[in-house]
Each structure stands twice: as C-alpha cells, then as structure tokens.
C-alpha cells in the first residue's frame, strides 16, 4: 500500500514537472519577437534633358558609369538650329552694315552730286532773276501784258524754290543721317545680336552635361533616335545625396520623432553600423497603406514614411540596399 502511494506521488510530481517544462518552453516559443523595421537606401536622381529637339548623335557614357558634374554626356544633332544660326548671322551682318552707313553718312560722290545740283539751281535762279527784272521794267512801262509778267514771275519763284530744295539736299548729304536714323539702325543691330545670342544658347544645349557627381542609372534613347524638346535622355543618381526610407505602421513608431538618431545595420556591407538622423515623417497615401484592424477590436492603422539621413558617407553604400533598424 505504501509502495502504491509512493508511486502515485512520484507520478504526480513527474507530471507537474513535465507540465512546468512544457509551460516554460511554450512561454519562450510563444514570446513575440521584437519587430524588425526594414528599409532601403535611396539617392536623389537627376534627369538629363535638352531644350532642343534633334537626333542623338553620340552618347559619351553608358549605364553604370560614374560621371562628374560638368562632364559632357551626350551630343544632339539639330540641323534646324544650324540653319537658324546662319540666318541670324546674316541678319546681324546686314544690320551692322546699315548702322555703319548711318554713322558714316553719305559717300563723297553723293555729296558732290548734291553740290552740283545746288550750283545748277543757283545759276537757274540767277538767270530767272534777271529775266524777271527786265520783264518787270517793261511791265511798268506798259510794254508787255500782265499775263507775260505773271508767267515770268512764276518761273522765277519756281527757280527760287528749286534752289532752296537743292541746298537742303546738299546740307542733308553733308550732315549725314539724322540722330533718329542712327538710333534706329543701332536698335536693329541690338535686335540681331539678341537673336544671335538666343541661337547660341540653343547651340550650347546640343552638348548636354552631367548636373552632379553620380552614377548613370538609366539611358532611355539609343544613338540615332530622335528626341523631343525636354525629353529625358538619361538619369544620374547623386551619390552625395543618399538617405534611408522606411515604411512603418503607426503602432510601431514607438515615439520616433524628427531629429532622433537611429542606429542602422546594412546586411550587404556585412552588417556595418550607420548612424542616421530622422529628417522626415509623413503618412503614406491611404489607398496604399490603410490596414483594417477591426477584427481585433482595435483601430485602422496607417503607414508612415520615415526618412533618415546618414551622418557621414559610407563607402560601398548603394541605392536599393536594405537597412535594418537596430
């Protein structure tokens, strides 16, 4: 009897021990693991495009190349721009010639011709003056009729007017163009120079350069293809402007705020640790981030985008690499 009691007690004790062990194991197995916040590295991206439509004549880089700011990356051939340059160059040359003509005044031959016309008009006026004086004396003596007197007087008045007109033409040729004409000619030159500068600006747009130091991430057209005005030709990632972005559900933010310092781990760099400062927090669009939690008698959770900028540059860090928040 005593043996049976001992066996029963041992069995109960063993059962209790088994239950305790199973409970402890279950506790550790069912214990929730700490949430891992995962994100990725991103970089600012620039698109290279031109103001001038044309044909891709030559690409000086390929995808994956590292370029420096100011490096020439593509040449666009545009015959229309070259034709426009020839047109405005000819217009400017003509405007400059007209302006010089206005500034220099009439040629010596023109001045000499105007002088000879004036001298001829003077002689005619002198002849008509003598004729008029004789007719006037005869008219006073009642020898000639009034009609004859009027005819000679009209011819004399015409010769006087002709002499004044010839003198005016000579003075104009001698003085050259008026100040208004010179100003108008100079304005035409300025207009032509402005048109030439505009075309030269388009010429500069035929050779496109890299806007920053970075890696050529994509090239869209191929050599020989036509591109329109403003069409993107390639993308360049600025490796000096890298940040990390995370999509965190609002119940996992745990009081993170702008200005906080995060300690991050990069698996691709053998878990290298990076310190980054939180600079941006905003809710993502509801259509893409809304999550219903009504089934757990909780609330509808939104996802927030959190951005962090590294405190220092990390060698080997590339856009798209995964980062973990420690």
PyMOL commands that set and color helices and strands:
alter all, ss='L'
color gray80, all
select helices_A, chain A and resi 2-30+79-104+108-140+146-175+179-204+250-252+267-269+286-289+294-296
alter helices_A, ss='H'
color red, helices_A
select strands_A, chain A and resi 38-49+54-59+66-67+72-77+207-209+214-219+226-227+232-249+261-266+272-283+303-310+322-325
alter strands_A, ss='S'
color yellow, strands_A
deselect
rebuild
show_as cartoon
